[in-house]
């Protein structure tokens, strides 16, 4: 299972986060989420699309770590 980092801007833009980003709020008004348990056949674009489908704010997360199953389930 893969782990991907996505960032959600204050205005709702969802994009790929840098590899050295840490999950949590940033000083620039964005929030970085670590999506864990992503199947190996899915890429970052699939993860970004899943976060967009939930409105950019995953409902269930612990310290900005989100389970893939919670995004798609």
mmCIF file of the N, C-alpha and C atoms, coordinates in Angstrom:
data_MODEL
# 
_entry.id   MODEL 
# 
loop_
_atom_site.group_PDB 
_atom_site.id 
_atom_site.type_symbol 
_atom_site.label_atom_id 
_atom_site.label_alt_id 
_atom_site.label_comp_id 
_atom_site.label_asym_id 
_atom_site.label_entity_id 
_atom_site.label_seq_id 
_atom_site.pdbx_PDB_ins_code 
_atom_site.Cartn_x 
_atom_site.Cartn_y 
_atom_site.Cartn_z 
_atom_site.occupancy 
_atom_site.B_iso_or_equiv 
_atom_site.pdbx_formal_charge 
_atom_site.auth_seq_id 
_atom_site.auth_comp_id 
_atom_site.auth_asym_id 
_atom_site.auth_atom_id 
_atom_site.pdbx_PDB_model_num 
ATOM 1   N N  . UNK A 1 1  ? 0.837   -1.178 0.000  1.00 0.00 ? 1  UNK A N  1 
ATOM 2   C CA . UNK A 1 1  ? 0.000   0.000  0.000  1.00 0.00 ? 1  UNK A CA 1 
ATOM 3   C C  . UNK A 1 1  ? 0.886   1.246  0.000  1.00 0.00 ? 1  UNK A C  1 
ATOM 4   N N  . UNK A 1 2  ? 0.452   2.220  -0.743 1.00 0.00 ? 2  UNK A N  1 
ATOM 5   C CA . UNK A 1 2  ? 1.231   3.442  -0.899 1.00 0.00 ? 2  UNK A CA 1 
ATOM 6   C C  . UNK A 1 2  ? 0.693   4.555  0.001  1.00 0.00 ? 2  UNK A C  1 
ATOM 7   N N  . UNK A 1 3  ? 1.528   5.561  0.188  1.00 0.00 ? 3  UNK A N  1 
ATOM 8   C CA . UNK A 1 3  ? 1.157   6.756  0.945  1.00 0.00 ? 3  UNK A CA 1 
ATOM 9   C C  . UNK A 1 3  ? 1.395   7.955  0.036  1.00 0.00 ? 3  UNK A C  1 
ATOM 10  N N  . UNK A 1 4  ? 0.397   8.827  -0.070 1.00 0.00 ? 4  UNK A N  1 
ATOM 11  C CA . UNK A 1 4  ? 0.520   10.029 -0.890 1.00 0.00 ? 4  UNK A CA 1 
ATOM 12  C C  . UNK A 1 4  ? 0.189   11.249 -0.045 1.00 0.00 ? 4  UNK A C  1 
ATOM 13  N N  . UNK A 1 5  ? 0.826   12.375 -0.364 1.00 0.00 ? 5  UNK A N  1 
ATOM 14  C CA . UNK A 1 5  ? 0.567   13.636 0.315  1.00 0.00 ? 5  UNK A CA 1 
ATOM 15  C C  . UNK A 1 5  ? -0.186  14.564 -0.627 1.00 0.00 ? 5  UNK A C  1 
ATOM 16  N N  . UNK A 1 6  ? -1.281  15.127 -0.146 1.00 0.00 ? 6  UNK A N  1 
ATOM 17  C CA . UNK A 1 6  ? -2.031  16.108 -0.921 1.00 0.00 ? 6  UNK A CA 1 
ATOM 18  C C  . UNK A 1 6  ? -2.200  17.355 -0.070 1.00 0.00 ? 6  UNK A C  1 
ATOM 19  N N  . UNK A 1 7  ? -2.269  18.494 -0.746 1.00 0.00 ? 7  UNK A N  1 
ATOM 20  C CA . UNK A 1 7  ? -2.495  19.736 -0.008 1.00 0.00 ? 7  UNK A CA 1 
ATOM 21  C C  . UNK A 1 7  ? -3.802  20.354 -0.477 1.00 0.00 ? 7  UNK A C  1 
ATOM 22  N N  . UNK A 1 8  ? -4.510  20.900 0.490  1.00 0.00 ? 8  UNK A N  1 
ATOM 23  C CA . UNK A 1 8  ? -5.795  21.531 0.231  1.00 0.00 ? 8  UNK A CA 1 
ATOM 24  C C  . UNK A 1 8  ? -5.652  22.996 0.616  1.00 0.00 ? 8  UNK A C  1 
ATOM 25  N N  . UNK A 1 9  ? -5.808  23.865 -0.376 1.00 0.00 ? 9  UNK A N  1 
ATOM 26  C CA . UNK A 1 9  ? -5.693  25.296 -0.128 1.00 0.00 ? 9  UNK A CA 1 
ATOM 27  C C  . UNK A 1 9  ? -6.959  25.822 0.532  1.00 0.00 ? 9  UNK A C  1 
ATOM 28  N N  . UNK A 1 10 ? -6.847  26.967 1.142  1.00 0.00 ? 10 UNK A N  1 
ATOM 29  C CA . UNK A 1 10 ? -7.965  27.599 1.848  1.00 0.00 ? 10 UNK A CA 1 
ATOM 30  C C  . UNK A 1 10 ? -9.173  27.762 0.932  1.00 0.00 ? 10 UNK A C  1 
ATOM 31  N N  . UNK A 1 11 ? -8.914  28.113 -0.334 1.00 0.00 ? 11 UNK A N  1 
ATOM 32  C CA . UNK A 1 11 ? -10.020 28.334 -1.267 1.00 0.00 ? 11 UNK A CA 1 
ATOM 33  C C  . UNK A 1 11 ? -10.530 27.048 -1.906 1.00 0.00 ? 11 UNK A C  1 
ATOM 34  N N  . UNK A 1 12 ? -9.976  25.891 -1.528 1.00 0.00 ? 12 UNK A N  1 
ATOM 35  C CA . UNK A 1 12 ? -10.497 24.610 -1.985 1.00 0.00 ? 12 UNK A CA 1 
ATOM 36  C C  . UNK A 1 12 ? -9.684  23.884 -3.036 1.00 0.00 ? 12 UNK A C  1 
ATOM 37  N N  . UNK A 1 13 ? -8.621  24.480 -3.537 1.00 0.00 ? 13 UNK A N  1 
ATOM 38  C CA . UNK A 1 13 ? -7.783  23.831 -4.539 1.00 0.00 ? 13 UNK A CA 1 
ATOM 39  C C  . UNK A 1 13 ? -7.076  22.629 -3.922 1.00 0.00 ? 13 UNK A C  1 
ATOM 40  N N  . UNK A 1 14 ? -7.146  21.478 -4.592 1.00 0.00 ? 14 UNK A N  1 
ATOM 41  C CA . UNK A 1 14 ? -6.509  20.251 -4.111 1.00 0.00 ? 14 UNK A CA 1 
ATOM 42  C C  . UNK A 1 14 ? -5.419  19.869 -5.101 1.00 0.00 ? 14 UNK A C  1 
ATOM 43  N N  . UNK A 1 15 ? -4.173  19.747 -4.617 1.00 0.00 ? 15 UNK A N  1 
ATOM 44  C CA . UNK A 1 15 ? -3.043  19.398 -5.474 1.00 0.00 ? 15 UNK A CA 1 
ATOM 45  C C  . UNK A 1 15 ? -2.097  18.455 -4.742 1.00 0.00 ? 15 UNK A C  1 
ATOM 46  N N  . UNK A 1 16 ? -1.110  17.980 -5.482 1.00 0.00 ? 16 UNK A N  1 
ATOM 47  C CA . UNK A 1 16 ? -0.066  17.123 -4.918 1.00 0.00 ? 16 UNK A CA 1 
ATOM 48  C C  . UNK A 1 16 ? 0.840   17.965 -4.018 1.00 0.00 ? 16 UNK A C  1 
ATOM 49  N N  . UNK A 1 17 ? 1.207   17.431 -2.874 1.00 0.00 ? 17 UNK A N  1 
ATOM 50  C CA . UNK A 1 17 ? 2.128   18.124 -1.966 1.00 0.00 ? 17 UNK A CA 1 
ATOM 51  C C  . UNK A 1 17 ? 3.553   17.648 -2.243 1.00 0.00 ? 17 UNK A C  1 
ATOM 52  N N  . UNK A 1 18 ? 4.517   18.435 -1.849 1.00 0.00 ? 18 UNK A N  1 
ATOM 53  C CA . UNK A 1 18 ? 5.918   18.055 -2.011 1.00 0.00 ? 18 UNK A CA 1 
ATOM 54  C C  . UNK A 1 18 ? 6.251   16.847 -1.139 1.00 0.00 ? 18 UNK A C  1 
ATOM 55  N N  . UNK A 1 19 ? 7.230   16.077 -1.566 1.00 0.00 ? 19 UNK A N  1 
ATOM 56  C CA . UNK A 1 19 ? 7.611   14.861 -0.837 1.00 0.00 ? 19 UNK A CA 1 
ATOM 57  C C  . UNK A 1 19 ? 8.094   15.146 0.581  1.00 0.00 ? 19 UNK A C  1 
ATOM 58  N N  . UNK A 1 20 ? 8.708   16.302 0.787  1.00 0.00 ? 20 UNK A N  1 
ATOM 59  C CA . UNK A 1 20 ? 9.241   16.602 2.114  1.00 0.00 ? 20 UNK A CA 1 
ATOM 60  C C  . UNK A 1 20 ? 8.238   17.354 2.998  1.00 0.00 ? 20 UNK A C  1 
ATOM 61  N N  . UNK A 1 21 ? 6.989   17.459 2.553  1.00 0.00 ? 21 UNK A N  1 
ATOM 62  C CA . UNK A 1 21 ? 5.948   18.107 3.358  1.00 0.00 ? 21 UNK A CA 1 
ATOM 63  C C  . UNK A 1 21 ? 5.576   17.228 4.544  1.00 0.00 ? 21 UNK A C  1 
ATOM 64  N N  . UNK A 1 22 ? 5.116   17.869 5.595  1.00 0.00 ? 22 UNK A N  1 
ATOM 65  C CA . UNK A 1 22 ? 4.630   17.143 6.762  1.00 0.00 ? 22 UNK A CA 1 
ATOM 66  C C  . UNK A 1 22 ? 3.133   17.382 6.883  1.00 0.00 ? 22 UNK A C  1 
ATOM 67  N N  . UNK A 1 23 ? 2.380   16.352 7.259  1.00 0.00 ? 23 UNK A N  1 
ATOM 68  C CA . UNK A 1 23 ? 0.933   16.524 7.405  1.00 0.00 ? 23 UNK A CA 1 
ATOM 69  C C  . UNK A 1 23 ? 0.597   17.578 8.452  1.00 0.00 ? 23 UNK A C  1 
ATOM 70  N N  . UNK A 1 24 ? -0.441  18.352 8.151  1.00 0.00 ? 24 UNK A N  1 
ATOM 71  C CA . UNK A 1 24 ? -0.900  19.377 9.074  1.00 0.00 ? 24 UNK A CA 1 
ATOM 72  C C  . UNK A 1 24 ? -1.048  20.716 8.386  1.00 0.00 ? 24 UNK A C  1 
ATOM 73  N N  . UNK A 1 25 ? -1.471  21.724 9.133  1.00 0.00 ? 25 UNK A N  1 
ATOM 74  C CA . UNK A 1 25 ? -1.628  23.057 8.560  1.00 0.00 ? 25 UNK A CA 1 
ATOM 75  C C  . UNK A 1 25 ? -0.273  23.691 8.262  1.00 0.00 ? 25 UNK A C  1 
ATOM 76  N N  . UNK A 1 26 ? -0.252  24.510 7.224  1.00 0.00 ? 26 UNK A N  1 
ATOM 77  C CA . UNK A 1 26 ? 0.975   25.217 6.856  1.00 0.00 ? 26 UNK A CA 1 
ATOM 78  C C  . UNK A 1 26 ? 0.815   26.697 7.190  1.00 0.00 ? 26 UNK A C  1 
ATOM 79  N N  . UNK A 1 27 ? 1.879   27.438 7.068  1.00 0.00 ? 27 UNK A N  1 
ATOM 80  C CA . UNK A 1 27 ? 1.821   28.867 7.353  1.00 0.00 ? 27 UNK A CA 1 
ATOM 81  C C  . UNK A 1 27 ? 1.139   29.639 6.230  1.00 0.00 ? 27 UNK A C  1 
ATOM 82  N N  . UNK A 1 28 ? 0.966   29.021 5.073  1.00 0.00 ? 28 UNK A N  1 
ATOM 83  C CA . UNK A 1 28 ? 0.373   29.708 3.933  1.00 0.00 ? 28 UNK A CA 1 
ATOM 84  C C  . UNK A 1 28 ? -1.118  29.508 3.769  1.00 0.00 ? 28 UNK A C  1 
ATOM 85  N N  . UNK A 1 29 ? -1.780  28.937 4.739  1.00 0.00 ? 29 UNK A N  1 
ATOM 86  C CA . UNK A 1 29 ? -3.222  28.771 4.648  1.00 0.00 ? 29 UNK A CA 1 
ATOM 87  C C  . UNK A 1 29 ? -3.665  27.486 3.976  1.00 0.00 ? 29 UNK A C  1 
ATOM 88  N N  . UNK A 1 30 ? -2.764  26.532 3.824  1.00 0.00 ? 30 UNK A N  1 
ATOM 89  C CA . UNK A 1 30 ? -3.143  25.240 3.266  1.00 0.00 ? 30 UNK A CA 1 
ATOM 90  C C  . UNK A 1 30 ? -3.005  24.165 4.338  1.00 0.00 ? 30 UNK A C  1 
ATOM 91  N N  . UNK A 1 31 ? -3.601  23.019 4.062  1.00 0.00 ? 31 UNK A N  1 
ATOM 92  C CA . UNK A 1 31 ? -3.496  21.875 4.963  1.00 0.00 ? 31 UNK A CA 1 
ATOM 93  C C  . UNK A 1 31 ? -2.982  20.700 4.148  1.00 0.00 ? 31 UNK A C  1 
ATOM 94  N N  . UNK A 1 32 ? -1.958  20.020 4.654  1.00 0.00 ? 32 UNK A N  1 
ATOM 95  C CA . UNK A 1 32 ? -1.404  18.846 3.990  1.00 0.00 ? 32 UNK A CA 1 
ATOM 96  C C  . UNK A 1 32 ? -1.968  17.604 4.670  1.00 0.00 ? 32 UNK A C  1 
ATOM 97  N N  . UNK A 1 33 ? -2.536  16.717 3.853  1.00 0.00 ? 33 UNK A N  1 
ATOM 98  C CA . UNK A 1 33 ? -3.068  15.446 4.347  1.00 0.00 ? 33 UNK A CA 1 
ATOM 99  C C  . UNK A 1 33 ? -2.204  14.306 3.833  1.00 0.00 ? 33 UNK A C  1 
ATOM 100 N N  . UNK A 1 34 ? -1.967  13.325 4.682  1.00 0.00 ? 34 UNK A N  1 
ATOM 101 C CA . UNK A 1 34 ? -1.250  12.111 4.298  1.00 0.00 ? 34 UNK A CA 1 
ATOM 102 C C  . UNK A 1 34 ? -2.297  11.019 4.105  1.00 0.00 ? 34 UNK A C  1 
ATOM 103 N N  . UNK A 1 35 ? -2.444  10.559 2.866  1.00 0.00 ? 35 UNK A N  1 
ATOM 104 C CA . UNK A 1 35 ? -3.434  9.529  2.556  1.00 0.00 ? 35 UNK A CA 1 
ATOM 105 C C  . UNK A 1 35 ? -2.721  8.185  2.578  1.00 0.00 ? 35 UNK A C  1 
ATOM 106 N N  . UNK A 1 36 ? -3.111  7.335  3.511  1.00 0.00 ? 36 UNK A N  1 
ATOM 107 C CA . UNK A 1 36 ? -2.445  6.046  3.713  1.00 0.00 ? 36 UNK A CA 1 
ATOM 108 C C  . UNK A 1 36 ? -3.298  4.911  3.166  1.00 0.00 ? 36 UNK A C  1 
ATOM 109 N N  . UNK A 1 37 ? -2.627  3.828  2.790  1.00 0.00 ? 37 UNK A N  1 
ATOM 110 C CA . UNK A 1 37 ? -3.329  2.633  2.343  1.00 0.00 ? 37 UNK A CA 1 
ATOM 111 C C  . UNK A 1 37 ? -3.850  2.712  0.924  1.00 0.00 ? 37 UNK A C  1 
ATOM 112 N N  . UNK A 1 38 ? -3.204  3.525  0.085  1.00 0.00 ? 38 UNK A N  1 
ATOM 113 C CA . UNK A 1 38 ? -3.621  3.645  -1.309 1.00 0.00 ? 38 UNK A CA 1 
ATOM 114 C C  . UNK A 1 38 ? -3.142  2.407  -2.066 1.00 0.00 ? 38 UNK A C  1 
ATOM 115 N N  . UNK A 1 39 ? -4.030  1.744  -2.819 1.00 0.00 ? 39 UNK A N  1 
ATOM 116 C CA . UNK A 1 39 ? -3.602  0.572  -3.591 1.00 0.00 ? 39 UNK A CA 1 
ATOM 117 C C  . UNK A 1 39 ? -2.466  0.933  -4.551 1.00 0.00 ? 39 UNK A C  1 
ATOM 118 N N  . UNK A 1 40 ? -1.525  0.017  -4.770 1.00 0.00 ? 40 UNK A N  1 
ATOM 119 C CA . UNK A 1 40 ? -0.341  0.330  -5.580 1.00 0.00 ? 40 UNK A CA 1 
ATOM 120 C C  . UNK A 1 40 ? -0.637  0.652  -7.042 1.00 0.00 ? 40 UNK A C  1 
ATOM 121 N N  . UNK A 1 41 ? -1.796  0.259  -7.549 1.00 0.00 ? 41 UNK A N  1 
ATOM 122 C CA . UNK A 1 41 ? -2.108  0.545  -8.950 1.00 0.00 ? 41 UNK A CA 1 
ATOM 123 C C  . UNK A 1 41 ? -2.710  1.935  -9.156 1.00 0.00 ? 41 UNK A C  1 
ATOM 124 N N  . UNK A 1 42 ? -2.894  2.703  -8.085 1.00 0.00 ? 42 UNK A N  1 
ATOM 125 C CA . UNK A 1 42 ? -3.434  4.055  -8.183 1.00 0.00 ? 42 UNK A CA 1 
ATOM 126 C C  . UNK A 1 42 ? -2.327  5.076  -7.986 1.00 0.00 ? 42 UNK A C  1 
ATOM 127 N N  . UNK A 1 43 ? -2.427  6.186  -8.691 1.00 0.00 ? 43 UNK A N  1 
ATOM 128 C CA . UNK A 1 43 ? -1.419  7.235  -8.600 1.00 0.00 ? 43 UNK A CA 1 
ATOM 129 C C  . UNK A 1 43 ? -1.924  8.447  -7.843 1.00 0.00 ? 43 UNK A C  1 
ATOM 130 N N  . UNK A 1 44 ? -1.098  9.475  -7.832 1.00 0.00 ? 44 UNK A N  1 
ATOM 131 C CA . UNK A 1 44 ? -1.431  10.699 -7.110 1.00 0.00 ? 44 UNK A CA 1 
ATOM 132 C C  . UNK A 1 44 ? -2.662  11.377 -7.701 1.00 0.00 ? 44 UNK A C  1 
ATOM 133 N N  . UNK A 1 45 ? -2.855  11.269 -9.010 1.00 0.00 ? 45 UNK A N  1 
ATOM 134 C CA . UNK A 1 45 ? -4.030  11.892 -9.627 1.00 0.00 ? 45 UNK A CA 1 
ATOM 135 C C  . UNK A 1 45 ? -5.326  11.267 -9.108 1.00 0.00 ? 45 UNK A C  1 
ATOM 136 N N  . UNK A 1 46 ? -5.309  9.960  -8.870 1.00 0.00 ? 46 UNK A N  1 
ATOM 137 C CA . UNK A 1 46 ? -6.485  9.284  -8.320 1.00 0.00 ? 46 UNK A CA 1 
ATOM 138 C C  . UNK A 1 46 ? -6.758  9.743  -6.890 1.00 0.00 ? 46 UNK A C  1 
ATOM 139 N N  . UNK A 1 47 ? -5.694  9.955  -6.136 1.00 0.00 ? 47 UNK A N  1 
ATOM 140 C CA . UNK A 1 47 ? -5.842  10.404 -4.746 1.00 0.00 ? 47 UNK A CA 1 
ATOM 141 C C  . UNK A 1 47 ? -6.377  11.835 -4.711 1.00 0.00 ? 47 UNK A C  1 
ATOM 142 N N  . UNK A 1 48 ? -5.838  12.704 -5.561 1.00 0.00 ? 48 UNK A N  1 
ATOM 143 C CA . UNK A 1 48 ? -6.317  14.088 -5.628 1.00 0.00 ? 48 UNK A CA 1 
ATOM 144 C C  . UNK A 1 48 ? -7.798  14.106 -6.005 1.00 0.00 ? 48 UNK A C  1 
ATOM 145 N N  . UNK A 1 49 ? -8.191  13.282 -6.974 1.00 0.00 ? 49 UNK A N  1 
ATOM 146 C CA . UNK A 1 49 ? -9.599  13.221 -7.389 1.00 0.00 ? 49 UNK A CA 1 
ATOM 147 C C  . UNK A 1 49 ? -10.490 12.749 -6.242 1.00 0.00 ? 49 UNK A C  1 
ATOM 148 N N  . UNK A 1 50 ? -10.024 11.787 -5.460 1.00 0.00 ? 50 UNK A N  1 
ATOM 149 C CA . UNK A 1 50 ? -10.812 11.285 -4.329 1.00 0.00 ? 50 UNK A CA 1 
ATOM 150 C C  . UNK A 1 50 ? -10.991 12.362 -3.265 1.00 0.00 ? 50 UNK A C  1 
ATOM 151 N N  . UNK A 1 51 ? -9.951  13.136 -3.003 1.00 0.00 ? 51 UNK A N  1 
ATOM 152 C CA . UNK A 1 51 ? -10.057 14.219 -2.012 1.00 0.00 ? 51 UNK A CA 1 
ATOM 153 C C  . UNK A 1 51 ? -10.997 15.303 -2.532 1.00 0.00 ? 51 UNK A C  1 
ATOM 154 N N  . UNK A 1 52 ? -10.947 15.580 -3.832 1.00 0.00 ? 52 UNK A N  1 
ATOM 155 C CA . UNK A 1 52 ? -11.875 16.562 -4.407 1.00 0.00 ? 52 UNK A CA 1 
ATOM 156 C C  . UNK A 1 52 ? -13.321 16.102 -4.269 1.00 0.00 ? 52 UNK A C  1 
ATOM 157 N N  . UNK A 1 53 ? -13.567 14.806 -4.452 1.00 0.00 ? 53 UNK A N  1 
ATOM 158 C CA . UNK A 1 53 ? -14.933 14.276 -4.360 1.00 0.00 ? 53 UNK A CA 1 
ATOM 159 C C  . UNK A 1 53 ? -15.535 14.467 -2.967 1.00 0.00 ? 53 UNK A C  1 
ATOM 160 N N  . UNK A 1 54 ? -14.704 14.470 -1.940 1.00 0.00 ? 54 UNK A N  1 
ATOM 161 C CA . UNK A 1 54 ? -15.228 14.688 -0.582 1.00 0.00 ? 54 UNK A CA 1 
ATOM 162 C C  . UNK A 1 54 ? -15.198 16.165 -0.199 1.00 0.00 ? 54 UNK A C  1 
ATOM 163 N N  . UNK A 1 55 ? -14.979 17.024 -1.167 1.00 0.00 ? 55 UNK A N  1 
ATOM 164 C CA . UNK A 1 55 ? -15.024 18.458 -0.916 1.00 0.00 ? 55 UNK A CA 1 
ATOM 165 C C  . UNK A 1 55 ? -13.738 19.055 -0.392 1.00 0.00 ? 55 UNK A C  1 
ATOM 166 N N  . UNK A 1 56 ? -12.639 18.318 -0.468 1.00 0.00 ? 56 UNK A N  1 
ATOM 167 C CA . UNK A 1 56 ? -11.355 18.838 -0.023 1.00 0.00 ? 56 UNK A CA 1 
ATOM 168 C C  . UNK A 1 56 ? -11.123 18.768 1.473  1.00 0.00 ? 56 UNK A C  1 
ATOM 169 N N  . UNK A 1 57 ? -12.102 18.257 2.204  1.00 0.00 ? 57 UNK A N  1 
ATOM 170 C CA . UNK A 1 57 ? -11.961 18.166 3.660  1.00 0.00 ? 57 UNK A CA 1 
ATOM 171 C C  . UNK A 1 57 ? -12.376 16.776 4.115  1.00 0.00 ? 57 UNK A C  1 
ATOM 172 N N  . UNK A 1 58 ? -11.427 15.857 4.191  1.00 0.00 ? 58 UNK A N  1 
ATOM 173 C CA . UNK A 1 58 ? -11.775 14.510 4.660  1.00 0.00 ? 58 UNK A CA 1 
ATOM 174 C C  . UNK A 1 58 ? -12.403 14.572 6.047  1.00 0.00 ? 58 UNK A C  1 
ATOM 175 N N  . UNK A 1 59 ? -13.521 13.894 6.207  1.00 0.00 ? 59 UNK A N  1 
ATOM 176 C CA . UNK A 1 59 ? -14.253 13.941 7.475  1.00 0.00 ? 59 UNK A CA 1 
ATOM 177 C C  . UNK A 1 59 ? -13.535 13.194 8.576  1.00 0.00 ? 59 UNK A C  1 
ATOM 178 N N  . UNK A 1 60 ? -12.979 12.039 8.254  1.00 0.00 ? 60 UNK A N  1 
ATOM 179 C CA . UNK A 1 60 ? -12.343 11.218 9.284  1.00 0.00 ? 60 UNK A CA 1 
ATOM 180 C C  . UNK A 1 60 ? -10.835 11.241 9.086  1.00 0.00 ? 60 UNK A C  1 
ATOM 181 N N  . UNK A 1 61 ? -10.154 11.914 9.983  1.00 0.00 ? 61 UNK A N  1 
ATOM 182 C CA . UNK A 1 61 ? -8.694  11.900 9.951  1.00 0.00 ? 61 UNK A CA 1 
ATOM 183 C C  . UNK A 1 61 ? -8.168  12.070 11.368 1.00 0.00 ? 61 UNK A C  1 
ATOM 184 N N  . UNK A 1 62 ? -6.985  11.543 11.583 1.00 0.00 ? 62 UNK A N  1 
ATOM 185 C CA . UNK A 1 62 ? -6.310  11.677 12.863 1.00 0.00 ? 62 UNK A CA 1 
ATOM 186 C C  . UNK A 1 62 ? -4.979  12.355 12.580 1.00 0.00 ? 62 UNK A C  1 
ATOM 187 N N  . UNK A 1 63 ? -4.791  13.530 13.128 1.00 0.00 ? 63 UNK A N  1 
ATOM 188 C CA . UNK A 1 63 ? -3.561  14.296 12.893 1.00 0.00 ? 63 UNK A CA 1 
ATOM 189 C C  . UNK A 1 63 ? -3.255  14.435 11.410 1.00 0.00 ? 63 UNK A C  1 
ATOM 190 N N  . UNK A 1 64 ? -4.288  14.683 10.608 1.00 0.00 ? 64 UNK A N  1 
ATOM 191 C CA . UNK A 1 64 ? -4.172  14.908 9.171  1.00 0.00 ? 64 UNK A CA 1 
ATOM 192 C C  . UNK A 1 64 ? -3.678  13.685 8.406  1.00 0.00 ? 64 UNK A C  1 
ATOM 193 N N  . UNK A 1 65 ? -3.878  12.510 8.978  1.00 0.00 ? 65 UNK A N  1 
ATOM 194 C CA . UNK A 1 65 ? -3.607  11.250 8.293  1.00 0.00 ? 65 UNK A CA 1 
ATOM 195 C C  . UNK A 1 65 ? -4.959  10.626 7.963  1.00 0.00 ? 65 UNK A C  1 
ATOM 196 N N  . UNK A 1 66 ? -5.166  10.321 6.685  1.00 0.00 ? 66 UNK A N  1 
ATOM 197 C CA . UNK A 1 66 ? -6.453  9.844  6.199  1.00 0.00 ? 66 UNK A CA 1 
ATOM 198 C C  . UNK A 1 66 ? -6.284  8.450  5.615  1.00 0.00 ? 66 UNK A C  1 
ATOM 199 N N  . UNK A 1 67 ? -7.204  7.563  5.905  1.00 0.00 ? 67 UNK A N  1 
ATOM 200 C CA . UNK A 1 67 ? -7.185  6.226  5.309  1.00 0.00 ? 67 UNK A CA 1 
ATOM 201 C C  . UNK A 1 67 ? -7.878  6.281  3.949  1.00 0.00 ? 67 UNK A C  1 
ATOM 202 N N  . UNK A 1 68 ? -7.296  5.611  2.967  1.00 0.00 ? 68 UNK A N  1 
ATOM 203 C CA . UNK A 1 68 ? -7.871  5.572  1.623  1.00 0.00 ? 68 UNK A CA 1 
ATOM 204 C C  . UNK A 1 68 ? -9.311  5.049  1.679  1.00 0.00 ? 68 UNK A C  1 
ATOM 205 N N  . UNK A 1 69 ? -9.547  4.045  2.486  1.00 0.00 ? 69 UNK A N  1 
ATOM 206 C CA . UNK A 1 69 ? -10.886 3.458  2.592  1.00 0.00 ? 69 UNK A CA 1 
ATOM 207 C C  . UNK A 1 69 ? -11.917 4.486  3.057  1.00 0.00 ? 69 UNK A C  1 
ATOM 208 N N  . UNK A 1 70 ? -11.516 5.443  3.878  1.00 0.00 ? 70 UNK A N  1 
ATOM 209 C CA . UNK A 1 70 ? -12.442 6.479  4.341  1.00 0.00 ? 70 UNK A CA 1 
ATOM 210 C C  . UNK A 1 70 ? -12.778 7.472  3.231  1.00 0.00 ? 70 UNK A C  1 
ATOM 211 N N  . UNK A 1 71 ? -11.871 7.644  2.274  1.00 0.00 ? 71 UNK A N  1 
ATOM 212 C CA . UNK A 1 71 ? -12.128 8.560  1.162  1.00 0.00 ? 71 UNK A CA 1 
ATOM 213 C C  . UNK A 1 71 ? -13.080 7.957  0.140  1.00 0.00 ? 71 UNK A C  1 
ATOM 214 N N  . UNK A 1 72 ? -12.924 6.683  -0.125 1.00 0.00 ? 72 UNK A N  1 
ATOM 215 C CA . UNK A 1 72 ? -13.713 6.056  -1.192 1.00 0.00 ? 72 UNK A CA 1 
ATOM 216 C C  . UNK A 1 72 ? -14.898 5.261  -0.668 1.00 0.00 ? 72 UNK A C  1 
ATOM 217 N N  . UNK A 1 73 ? -14.968 5.065  0.632  1.00 0.00 ? 73 UNK A N  1 
ATOM 218 C CA . UNK A 1 73 ? -16.023 4.218  1.192  1.00 0.00 ? 73 UNK A CA 1 
ATOM 219 C C  . UNK A 1 73 ? -17.201 4.915  1.712  1.00 0.00 ? 73 UNK A C  1 
# 
